[in-house]
Each structure stands twice: as structure tokens, then as C-alpha cells.
């Protein structure tokens, strides 16, 4: 038998926040690349990337919050 204590809930939450941030970063990179392919300048691509990151992160945090409340 294994008598290890259960993992802390804070550790799992931190890992989910890291996954959400990395997912948002990928979304931002894809949005920036797609915007730059249309001939947009660097500043416009950066603005689109920032907006995509913020939107994706907000959605991820909302999903994580709703999942935590359903427990």
C-alpha cells in the first residue's frame, strides 16, 4: 500500500493556470502570424496578438472558475 498524502489543491490550480497561459500564448502567436500574413505592420500584429491573448486567457479563467464551482 502506498501511504502518500493527497496532492495540495493549490498545486493543481497552479498547473491549470499554467496550461491556460500556455494555451493563450499559442492562440496569440497564431493570431499574430495570421495578421502579419495579411500585410499588416508589426504594431498592428502585436495589438491583435495582445487582444487574442487577453480574450483567450479570460475565457480560460472563466472555464476554470466554473469548473471549480461545480465541485
MDAnalysis code that builds the backbone (N, CA, C; Angstrom):
import MDAnalysis as mda
import numpy as np

u = mda.Universe.empty(213, n_residues=71, atom_resindex=np.repeat(np.arange(71), 3), trajectory=True)
u.add_TopologyAttr("name", ["N", "CA", "C"] * 71)
u.add_TopologyAttr("resid", np.arange(1, 72))
u.add_TopologyAttr("resname", ["UNK", "UNK", "UNK", "UNK", "UNK", "UNK", "UNK", "UNK", "UNK", "UNK", "UNK", "UNK", "UNK", "UNK", "UNK", "UNK", "UNK", "UNK", "UNK", "UNK", "UNK", "UNK", "UNK", "UNK", "UNK", "UNK", "UNK", "UNK", "UNK", "UNK", "UNK", "UNK", "UNK", "UNK", "UNK", "UNK", "UNK", "UNK", "UNK", "UNK", "UNK", "UNK", "UNK", "UNK", "UNK", "UNK", "UNK", "UNK", "UNK", "UNK", "UNK", "UNK", "UNK", "UNK", "UNK", "UNK", "UNK", "UNK", "UNK", "UNK", "UNK", "UNK", "UNK", "UNK", "UNK", "UNK", "UNK", "UNK", "UNK", "UNK", "UNK"])
u.atoms.positions = np.array([
    [0.821, -1.177, 0.000],
    [0.000, 0.000, 0.000],
    [0.863, 1.236, 0.000],
    [0.390, 2.221, -0.685],
    [1.101, 3.493, -0.768],
    [0.434, 4.482, 0.183],
    [1.214, 5.077, 1.076],
    [0.635, 5.976, 2.063],
    [1.070, 7.416, 1.833],
    [1.064, 7.862, 0.577],
    [1.411, 9.247, 0.281],
    [0.204, 10.140, 0.516],
    [0.445, 11.354, 1.026],
    [-0.685, 12.264, 1.233],
    [-1.229, 12.748, -0.112],
    [-2.505, 13.105, -0.159],
    [-3.074, 13.611, -1.423],
    [-2.421, 14.934, -1.815],
    [-2.347, 15.218, -3.109],
    [-1.723, 16.475, -3.540],
    [-2.538, 17.683, -3.080],
    [-1.831, 18.793, -2.920],
    [-2.495, 20.023, -2.491],
    [-3.391, 20.557, -3.596],
    [-4.555, 21.106, -3.264],
    [-5.408, 21.687, -4.306],
    [-4.774, 22.912, -4.952],
    [-3.930, 23.632, -4.234],
    [-3.260, 24.808, -4.785],
    [-2.281, 24.439, -5.880],
    [-1.652, 23.273, -5.762],
    [-0.695, 22.826, -6.778],
    [-1.421, 22.513, -8.080],
    [-2.546, 21.868, -7.990],
    [-3.314, 21.546, -9.189],
    [-3.831, 22.816, -9.854],
    [-4.258, 23.769, -9.050],
    [-4.743, 25.036, -9.603],
    [-3.627, 25.781, -10.326],
    [-2.436, 25.759, -9.757],
    [-1.295, 26.415, -10.393],
    [-0.972, 25.774, -11.734],
    [-1.050, 24.468, -11.792],
    [-0.791, 23.779, -13.058],
    [-1.842, 24.129, -14.106],
    [-3.098, 24.194, -13.713],
    [-4.158, 24.568, -14.659],
    [-3.992, 26.004, -15.140],
    [-3.537, 26.901, -14.261],
    [-3.278, 28.282, -14.676],
    [-2.127, 28.348, -15.671],
    [-1.119, 27.513, -15.465],
    [-0.002, 27.458, -16.412],
    [-0.463, 26.925, -17.764],
    [-1.316, 25.916, -17.763],
    [-1.860, 25.377, -19.017],
    [-2.690, 26.442, -19.731],
    [-3.480, 27.188, -18.982],
    [-4.297, 28.249, -19.575],
    [-3.420, 29.339, -20.185],
    [-2.351, 29.703, -19.501],
    [-1.450, 30.729, -20.021],
    [-0.740, 30.254, -21.283],
    [-0.294, 29.010, -21.298],
    [0.373, 28.484, -22.487],
    [-0.592, 28.366, -23.667],
    [-1.811, 27.941, -23.405],
    [-2.818, 27.868, -24.463],
    [-3.095, 29.260, -25.022],
    [-3.218, 30.238, -24.147],
    [-3.462, 31.615, -24.581],
    [-2.289, 32.148, -25.391],
    [-1.085, 31.766, -25.015],
    [0.103, 32.181, -25.762],
    [0.085, 31.598, -27.176],
    [-0.308, 30.357, -27.305],
    [-0.399, 29.741, -28.637],
    [-1.457, 30.450, -29.477],
    [-2.586, 30.771, -28.883],
    [-3.635, 31.497, -29.598],
    [-3.119, 32.852, -30.061],
    [-2.392, 33.546, -29.189],
    [-1.847, 34.857, -29.538],
    [-0.828, 34.754, -30.665],
    [0.030, 33.744, -30.625],
    [1.018, 33.556, -31.685],
    [0.349, 33.288, -33.028],
    [-0.650, 32.443, -33.034],
    [-1.357, 32.140, -34.281],
    [-2.057, 33.383, -34.809],
    [-2.691, 34.140, -33.933],
    [-3.379, 35.361, -34.364],
    [-2.388, 36.370, -34.930],
    [-1.242, 36.520, -34.279],
    [-0.236, 37.453, -34.769],
    [0.340, 37.041, -36.112],
    [0.596, 35.758, -36.274],
    [1.125, 35.257, -37.543],
    [0.106, 35.445, -38.655],
    [-1.147, 35.121, -38.372],
    [-2.187, 35.299, -39.398],
    [-2.347, 36.766, -39.772],
    [-2.276, 37.651, -38.786],
    [-2.416, 39.080, -39.070],
    [-1.236, 39.592, -39.880],
    [-0.029, 39.122, -39.579],
    [1.138, 39.587, -40.328],
    [1.126, 39.067, -41.764],
    [0.470, 37.946, -41.998],
    [0.373, 37.401, -43.353],
    [-0.554, 38.229, -44.236],
    [-1.374, 39.055, -43.643],
    [-2.267, 39.915, -44.433],
    [-1.573, 41.196, -44.862],
    [-0.310, 41.367, -44.454],
    [0.431, 42.565, -44.823],
    [0.395, 43.650, -43.768],
    [-0.123, 43.341, -42.606],
    [-0.187, 44.333, -41.528],
    [1.207, 44.574, -40.969],
    [1.390, 45.731, -40.378],
    [2.668, 46.068, -39.771],
    [2.862, 45.369, -38.438],
    [4.054, 45.551, -37.893],
    [4.405, 44.906, -36.625],
    [3.518, 45.391, -35.481],
    [3.249, 46.684, -35.433],
    [2.437, 47.232, -34.341],
    [1.010, 46.681, -34.382],
    [0.437, 46.605, -35.562],
    [-0.931, 46.081, -35.671],
    [-0.983, 44.600, -35.323],
    [0.021, 43.855, -35.748],
    [0.078, 42.431, -35.409],
    [0.221, 42.230, -33.905],
    [1.026, 43.086, -33.260],
    [1.206, 42.984, -31.817],
    [-0.093, 43.309, -31.076],
    [-0.832, 44.296, -31.572],
    [-2.114, 44.632, -30.940],
    [-3.116, 43.493, -31.064],
    [-3.158, 42.870, -32.235],
    [-4.065, 41.739, -32.437],
    [-3.659, 40.569, -31.537],
    [-2.346, 40.329, -31.436],
    [-1.853, 39.248, -30.578],
    [-2.209, 39.498, -29.114],
    [-2.044, 40.731, -28.671],
    [-2.390, 41.063, -27.292],
    [-3.868, 40.883, -27.004],
    [-4.689, 41.300, -27.948],
    [-6.131, 41.113, -27.779],
    [-6.523, 39.650, -27.767],
    [-5.886, 38.874, -28.623],
    [-6.183, 37.433, -28.665],
    [-5.748, 36.759, -27.371],
    [-4.582, 37.151, -26.848],
    [-4.118, 36.569, -25.586],
    [-5.076, 36.911, -24.446],
    [-5.445, 38.174, -24.350],
    [-6.335, 38.603, -23.265],
    [-7.689, 37.901, -23.339],
    [-8.218, 37.782, -24.538],
    [-9.515, 37.127, -24.704],
    [-9.437, 35.642, -24.364],
    [-8.411, 34.971, -24.869],
    [-8.268, 33.543, -24.592],
    [-8.035, 33.289, -23.112],
    [-7.223, 34.117, -22.478],
    [-6.954, 33.938, -21.040],
    [-8.208, 34.181, -20.216],
    [-8.985, 35.198, -20.588],
    [-10.231, 35.467, -19.863],
    [-11.204, 34.295, -19.997],
    [-11.297, 33.734, -21.185],
    [-12.179, 32.580, -21.381],
    [-11.690, 31.369, -20.593],
    [-10.386, 31.136, -20.596],
    [-9.832, 30.020, -19.827],
    [-10.090, 30.188, -18.332],
    [-9.897, 31.400, -17.830],
    [-10.142, 31.641, -16.409],
    [-11.621, 31.476, -16.058],
    [-12.495, 31.873, -16.966],
    [-13.929, 31.682, -16.718],
    [-14.290, 30.198, -16.673],
    [-13.714, 29.430, -17.573],
    [-13.970, 27.987, -17.592],
    [-13.422, 27.333, -16.326],
    [-12.199, 27.703, -15.926],
    [-11.620, 27.132, -14.710],
    [-12.435, 27.509, -13.469],
    [-12.924, 28.734, -13.428],
    [-13.739, 29.172, -12.294],
    [-15.060, 28.411, -12.253],
    [-15.667, 28.239, -13.408],
    [-16.942, 27.489, -13.450],
    [-16.728, 26.029, -13.094],
    [-15.623, 25.455, -13.513],
    [-15.341, 24.060, -13.186],
    [-15.090, 23.893, -11.702],
    [-14.451, 24.882, -11.074],
    [-14.182, 24.796, -9.640],
    [-15.479, 24.939, -8.841],
    [-16.382, 25.783, -9.302],
    [-17.640, 25.982, -8.563],
    [-18.569, 24.782, -8.675],
    [-18.428, 23.990, -9.732],
    [-19.323, 22.854, -9.919],
    [-18.968, 21.675, -9.020],
    [-17.829, 21.756, -8.351],
    [-17.427, 20.648, -7.456],
    [-18.156, 20.669, -6.166],
])
